[in-house]
Amino acid sequence: MNLTPDQQAVGRRNFLKAVAGVPALAGLGVAAAARGPIGGGPVRVGFIGVGGEGRVLLAQVDPAFADVKALCDINPSQLLRADEVLAKTGKLKAAHYADYKEMLAREDIEGVIIATPLWAHADQTVTCLEAGKHVLCEKMMAWDVEGCERMRQAARRTGRVLEIGYQRFYSAMYQAAYQGIIKAGTLGDIYTARIAWHRNGNWRRAGDPPTPAYDPSPWGYKDWEHLLNWRLYKQYSRGLLAELASHQVNIVNWFFGAVPEFVHGSGSVARFKDGREVDDHVYATFEYPGGRTATFSSIESNAFDHFYEAFFGTRGTLVLRGETEAYLFEEGGGARPTGIEVSAASSGPVLEASESRVADAAGRSTSATSGGGDRLASYRHQISGFCSTIRTGTPLRCGPDKAIGSAVACIRAYEAIEQKARLTVAPVERT
């Protein structure tokens, strides 16, 4: 969704005015998580998976909250790259492992941060929880519904903290939008949401194995190609719905205060006919209670729309774009945007499966036009919040009971596209 400079100025001004009185979030400049040292000192953590997303998380560790003791990855090249990232946080050394179970057995760690391919989440998370470790696991929860439930039940059974990596819950901008606009009823009755993630590029990655004889088959991957491009194969991935839509469906669930009841959609390998098994163009419609609907689209042939969540109410429209821009428009009022001119598309769309730019792992911040600031701040707040929950019992902002709602919805959307059917989304029990 691209707006003219005038539209942006009006929408930004409206948004900032609406959230100005939100406690602790006024101006969007205050951290969504507590700052500074916490009782008991930094939480001793290990990382499982230090590829692109793992290194983004690693770069955002605040040493006041977490002390990284160990790194685990089946690709030794990733461990060397992770060492370079870790050094920039002031940590000069962490133990290396290929087998995460060995790490759990040998290292004196309290928490684990998991950023591995989707299919591995459930087994790794449950194993860590049952070993007495707290877990922050990247989104989605798991490849299938059964895996999601295993993770949630393991957290309940062990009494360990389980957070899922939906960092928007730790974003000052999103928290302000919810508290100051959605919860306040500023938009009136909301019946429609539109979520989109559009890119122009190939999801396929290129790269050489760490050694010519490297064999990932002991870890469950057919060959180097299946490890490198796991997102493109059904055995490991749920495609664009898992890697992109689940972030945005989680926001819709939060703002609607509900989970979808039905879903239908379509998709195809329209552009990149290179042997991939997951669609490069996906469309889904999520039907919520009360006649509310959210439509999702993700394409890999045009980046003009970038990515955003938009909520359309009887009194106004809220647009959250690129995690750093927020706009509010009155419905039928003087602030309503007019004209058909559009601004040029912003700088490069995200080409990674995750919404993080791997380049940002070095600490580069992204630009903002609505006060959202550094796009990576929400990752720092998420990790610090996870550690705060471990030390002080502060509530998680997301947690498995919220995260499972978007996971089940996206898994069912994936199945609806494959079956060419409108499917029921199983009710998600909430505590």
ABEGO torsion letter per residue (X at the ends): XBBBAAAAAAAAAAAAAAAAABBGABGGABBABBBEBBBGEBBBBBBBEABAAAAAAAAABBAAABBBABBBBABAAAAAAAAAAAAAAGBABBBBBABAAAAAAABBBABBBBBBBAAAAAAAAAAAAAAGBBBBBBOBABABAAAAAAAAAAAAAAGBBBBBBBAAAABAAAAAAAAAAAAAGAAEBBABBBBBBBBBEBABBBEBBABAABBAAAAGBABAAAAAAAAABAAABAEAAAAAAAAAAAAAAAAAGBBBABBBBBBBBAABBAGBABBABBBBBBBBBGGBBBBBBBBAABAAAEBBBBBBBAABBBBBBGGABBBBBBBGBAABBBEABBBBBBBBBBABABABBAAAAAGBBBBBAAGAEBAAAAAAAAAAAAAAAAAAGBBBABEAAAAAAAAAAAAAAAAAAAAGBBBBBBBBBBX
